[in-house]
Amino acid sequence: MLDSSRMYKRAFRGFILSGVTCLLLIPQRLTSAEGLREEAVGYRVQGYEAQQRGDKTTALSLYQKAAALDPTYPAPQNDIGVLFEEQGRLGDAEQAYLKAISINPRYLEAHANLAMLYERMGSKEKAIYHWLKRYQLGDPYDPWTARAEERLVALGMLKTYPGMKGALYTRRRVVGQEFQAHAKSLEEFNAVTEEHGDWP
């Protein structure tokens, strides 16, 4: 019985040691992944700077490096799509935007860019789909959310999907009510602070 007790202790001790070793390795892996993301962001920033200077070849190369370094980073794919679209390579641009969305389905910029590309290509239904995604996922105070709403109206989306009209106008009304409630709250706060003088 004593031998089996020692055997269990040794097995348990070995299990604990392997668990501790695993826990020690996890932060190193996370640090490595974070380092790759930082490096990818750096390449993306350099790519953007090159693009602003008009050096689109270098920009594309840097965006591709960023995408290769961190395949879970959707922004470089979106940037690649923008460059391809500027070069008239619409099919490649579409693929880059779709790749960005496959990495992060909530990546708003890629939905907006894809919607504009589909409009340019004459694919109205696809454009509506991505404008709608941009609208639904966007912050109500974001100007691009308002832009998505404008495009949905312009594309006749309310004729195609009449039930959506209520959702668009309800959202607009709710945002208006939030602004009014915020303004009223500020007025009440100012009245209270004036009444009590300087608060610490």
C-alpha positions in Angstrom: 0.0 0.0 0.0 2.9 2.3 0.8 4.4 1.8 -2.6 1.2 2.6 -4.4 0.9 5.8 -2.4 4.4 6.8 -3.4 3.6 5.9 -7.0 0.6 8.2 -7.0 2.6 11.1 -5.4 5.3 10.7 -8.1 2.7 10.6 -10.9 0.9 13.6 -9.4 4.2 15.5 -8.9 5.1 14.8 -12.6 1.7 16.0 -13.7 2.1 19.2 -11.7 5.6 19.8 -13.1 4.4 19.3 -16.7 1.5 21.7 -16.0 3.9 24.4 -14.6 6.2 23.9 -17.6 3.2 24.4 -19.9 2.1 27.6 -18.0 5.7 29.0 -18.3 5.7 28.5 -22.1 2.3 30.1 -22.7 3.4 33.7 -22.0 6.4 33.2 -24.3 4.1 32.1 -27.1 1.8 35.1 -26.4 4.7 37.5 -26.4 5.9 36.0 -29.7 2.4 36.5 -31.2 2.2 40.0 -29.8 5.6 40.7 -31.3 4.6 39.5 -34.7 1.4 41.7 -34.5 3.6 44.7 -33.6 6.0 44.0 -36.4 3.0 43.6 -38.8 1.5 46.9 -37.7 4.9 48.5 -38.3 5.1 47.2 -41.8 1.5 48.4 -42.4 2.3 51.9 -41.2 5.4 52.0 -43.5 3.2 50.8 -46.3 0.7 53.5 -45.7 3.5 56.1 -45.7 4.8 54.7 -49.0 1.3 54.8 -50.4 0.9 58.5 -49.3 4.2 59.3 -51.1 2.8 57.6 -54.3 5.2 54.6 -54.1 2.5 52.0 -54.5 4.9 49.2 -55.4 6.7 49.5 -52.1 3.3 50.0 -50.3 2.0 46.8 -51.7 5.2 44.9 -50.7 5.0 46.2 -47.2 1.3 45.4 -46.9 2.0 41.9 -48.1 4.8 41.5 -45.5 2.4 42.6 -42.8 -0.3 40.2 -43.9 2.3 37.3 -44.1 3.6 38.1 -40.6 0.2 38.0 -38.9 -2.4 36.1 -40.9 -5.0 37.1 -38.3 -4.6 40.8 -39.0 -7.3 41.9 -41.5 -6.1 45.5 -42.1 -3.3 44.8 -44.5 -5.6 42.7 -46.7 -8.0 45.7 -46.8 -5.1 48.0 -47.7 -4.0 45.5 -50.5 -7.5 45.6 -51.8 -7.5 49.4 -52.0 -4.2 49.4 -53.9 -5.5 46.7 -56.3 -8.7 48.8 -56.9 -6.6 51.9 -57.7 -4.7 49.8 -60.2 -8.0 48.6 -61.8 -7.4 45.1 -60.7 -11.0 44.7 -59.4 -11.0 40.9 -59.1 -7.9 41.0 -57.0 -9.3 43.8 -54.9 -12.5 41.8 -54.3 -10.5 38.8 -53.2 -8.4 41.0 -50.8 -11.5 42.5 -49.2 -13.1 39.1 -48.9 -10.0 37.8 -47.2 -10.1 40.7 -44.7 -13.7 39.8 -43.9 -13.0 36.1 -43.6 -10.3 37.0 -41.0 -12.7 39.3 -39.2 -16.4 39.3 -40.3 -16.9 42.5 -38.3 -14.2 44.5 -40.0 -16.1 47.5 -41.1 -13.7 49.1 -43.5 -13.6 46.0 -45.7 -17.4 45.8 -45.8 -17.6 49.5 -46.9 -14.8 49.1 -49.5 -16.4 45.9 -50.9 -19.8 47.6 -51.1 -18.3 50.5 -53.1 -16.4 48.1 -55.3 -19.6 46.1 -56.0 -21.4 49.3 -56.9 -18.6 50.1 -59.3 -18.8 46.6 -60.8 -22.6 46.9 -61.1 -23.3 44.1 -58.6 -26.2 45.8 -56.8 -27.3 42.9 -54.6 -23.8 42.3 -53.3 -23.3 46.0 -52.7 -26.5 46.2 -50.7 -25.4 43.2 -48.7 -22.1 44.8 -47.7 -23.6 48.3 -47.1 -26.2 46.6 -44.9 -23.4 44.8 -42.9 -21.5 48.1 -42.6 -24.7 49.7 -41.4 -25.7 47.0 -38.9 -22.2 46.6 -37.4 -21.4 50.3 -37.3 -21.5 52.7 -34.4 -24.6 54.9 -34.8 -22.4 58.0 -34.3 -19.9 57.0 -37.0 -20.2 59.0 -40.2 -19.6 55.9 -42.3 -22.7 54.3 -40.7 -24.7 57.3 -42.0 -23.0 56.9 -45.4 -24.0 53.2 -45.5 -27.6 54.3 -44.7 -27.5 56.8 -47.6 -26.2 54.2 -50.0 -28.8 51.7 -49.0 -31.5 54.3 -49.6 -29.9 55.3 -53.0 -29.6 51.7 -54.1 -33.4 51.3 -53.6 -32.9 48.9 -50.7 -36.2 50.1 -49.2 -38.0 49.0 -52.3 -36.4 45.6 -52.3 -36.7 45.1 -48.6 -39.6 47.3 -47.4 -39.5 46.1 -43.8 -36.0 47.6 -43.5 -37.4 51.1 -43.8 -38.7 50.9 -40.2 -35.4 49.6 -38.9 -33.5 52.5 -40.6 -35.8 55.2 -39.3 -36.1 53.6 -35.8 -32.3 53.6 -35.5 -32.2 57.2 -36.5 -34.9 58.1 -34.0 -33.2 56.2 -31.2 -29.9 58.0 -31.9 -31.7 61.3 -31.9 -33.3 60.5 -28.5 -29.9 59.5 -27.1 -28.5 62.8 -28.2 -31.4 64.7 -26.5 -31.0 62.7 -23.3 -27.3 63.4 -23.2 -27.9 67.1 -23.7 -30.5 67.1 -20.9 -28.2 65.2 -18.6 -25.4 67.8 -19.3 -27.9 70.7 -18.5 -28.9 69.0 -15.2 -25.3 68.4 -14.3 -24.4 72.0 -15.0 -27.3 73.2 -12.9 -26.3 71.1 -10.0 -22.7 72.1 -10.1 -23.6 75.8 -10.3 -25.9 75.4 -7.3 -23.2 73.7 -5.2 -20.3 75.8 -6.3 -16.9 74.2 -6.6 -16.9 70.6 -5.9 -13.7 68.8 -5.0 
